[in-house]
Amino acid sequence: MALAVTGAGLAAIGALANSSLHATLYTERHLAEIESARKIIAGMPGRDALPFGRLTGSLDAHAWRIDSAPVSTAVATSGETSWIPQSIALLVRSPSGAMVEIDTIRLRRLAAK
């Protein structure tokens, strides 16, 4: 009877340790993806230098892609402002295949007329 209770306790402890290990590994991979995304955003070209379209590359074995496009607004097309919103979508793919996507908008100065 004592062996059965001890075996059940050890099985529960083993399952908990396995679950903890998987959670820790997931967290480490996710933090690496976020850190790569942060580095890519910090190294992006300035407001007026980031072209519309797609940029791709690799950083720390993480493949990345930036898609940039103007955001259409009624104010921007009426000529009342010298700024246009620019949509930026960053996709980071880790070596394991996990992906992180960050979508943001920043203002871009319109070309002088």
C-alpha positions as CSV (number, residue, x, y, z in Angstrom):
1,M,0.0,0.0,0.0
2,A,2.8,2.4,0.9
3,L,4.5,1.7,-2.4
4,A,1.3,2.5,-4.3
5,V,0.9,5.8,-2.5
6,T,4.6,6.7,-3.1
7,G,4.3,5.7,-6.8
8,A,1.2,7.9,-7.2
9,G,3.0,10.8,-5.5
10,L,6.1,10.5,-7.7
11,A,3.9,10.3,-10.8
12,A,2.2,13.5,-9.8
13,I,5.5,15.2,-9.1
14,G,6.9,14.0,-12.5
15,A,3.9,15.4,-14.3
16,L,4.2,18.7,-12.6
17,A,7.9,18.9,-13.4
18,N,7.2,18.1,-17.1
19,S,4.6,20.8,-17.3
20,S,6.9,23.3,-15.7
21,L,9.7,22.5,-18.1
22,H,7.4,22.9,-21.1
23,A,6.1,26.3,-19.8
24,T,9.7,27.5,-19.2
25,L,10.9,26.5,-22.7
26,Y,7.9,28.2,-24.3
27,T,8.5,31.4,-22.3
28,E,12.2,31.4,-23.3
29,R,11.4,31.0,-27.0
30,H,8.7,33.6,-26.8
31,L,11.0,36.1,-25.1
32,A,13.7,35.5,-27.8
33,E,11.1,36.2,-30.5
34,I,10.0,39.4,-28.8
35,E,13.6,40.5,-28.3
36,S,14.3,40.0,-32.0
37,A,11.2,42.0,-32.9
38,R,12.3,44.8,-30.5
39,K,15.7,44.9,-32.2
40,I,14.2,45.0,-35.7
41,I,11.8,47.8,-34.8
42,A,14.7,49.8,-33.2
43,G,16.7,49.4,-36.4
44,M,14.0,50.3,-38.8
45,P,14.6,53.2,-41.1
46,G,13.3,56.6,-40.1
47,R,9.8,57.9,-40.8
48,D,10.6,59.2,-44.3
49,A,13.1,56.5,-45.2
50,L,10.9,53.4,-44.7
51,P,9.6,52.7,-48.2
52,F,6.1,51.4,-48.8
53,G,6.2,47.7,-49.7
54,R,8.0,44.8,-48.2
55,L,11.4,44.4,-46.5
56,T,12.8,41.0,-45.4
57,G,15.8,39.8,-43.5
58,S,17.2,37.7,-40.7
59,L,18.4,38.6,-37.3
60,D,19.7,36.2,-34.6
61,A,18.4,33.2,-36.7
62,H,14.9,34.8,-36.8
63,A,13.5,35.5,-40.2
64,W,11.5,38.8,-40.3
65,R,9.3,40.6,-42.8
66,I,8.0,44.2,-42.6
67,D,5.0,45.2,-44.7
68,S,4.4,48.9,-45.0
69,A,1.5,50.7,-46.6
70,P,-0.2,54.0,-46.4
71,V,-3.4,54.1,-44.5
72,S,-6.2,55.8,-46.5
73,T,-8.0,58.6,-44.6
74,A,-10.3,61.4,-45.8
75,V,-8.1,64.0,-44.1
76,A,-4.9,62.8,-45.8
77,T,-6.4,62.9,-49.3
78,S,-8.0,66.3,-48.8
79,G,-4.6,68.0,-48.5
80,E,-5.3,69.5,-45.1
81,T,-2.3,67.9,-43.4
82,S,1.4,67.2,-44.2
83,W,1.3,63.8,-42.5
84,I,-0.1,60.4,-43.6
85,P,-0.5,57.4,-41.4
86,Q,1.7,54.5,-42.4
87,S,0.7,50.9,-41.5
88,I,3.6,48.7,-40.4
89,A,3.2,44.9,-40.0
90,L,6.2,43.1,-38.6
91,L,6.3,39.3,-38.7
92,V,9.1,37.4,-36.9
93,R,9.6,33.7,-37.4
94,S,11.8,31.8,-35.0
95,P,14.0,28.8,-36.1
96,S,11.4,26.5,-34.5
97,G,8.7,27.9,-36.7
98,A,6.8,30.0,-34.1
99,M,5.7,33.4,-35.2
100,V,5.1,36.8,-33.6
101,E,3.3,39.5,-35.5
102,I,3.3,43.2,-34.4
103,D,1.0,45.6,-36.2
104,T,1.4,49.4,-35.6
105,I,0.8,52.7,-37.3
106,R,3.2,55.6,-37.4
107,L,3.0,59.0,-39.1
108,R,5.0,59.8,-42.2
109,R,5.5,63.2,-43.7
110,L,4.0,63.7,-47.1
111,A,6.4,64.7,-49.9
112,A,6.7,68.4,-50.4
113,K,4.7,69.8,-53.3
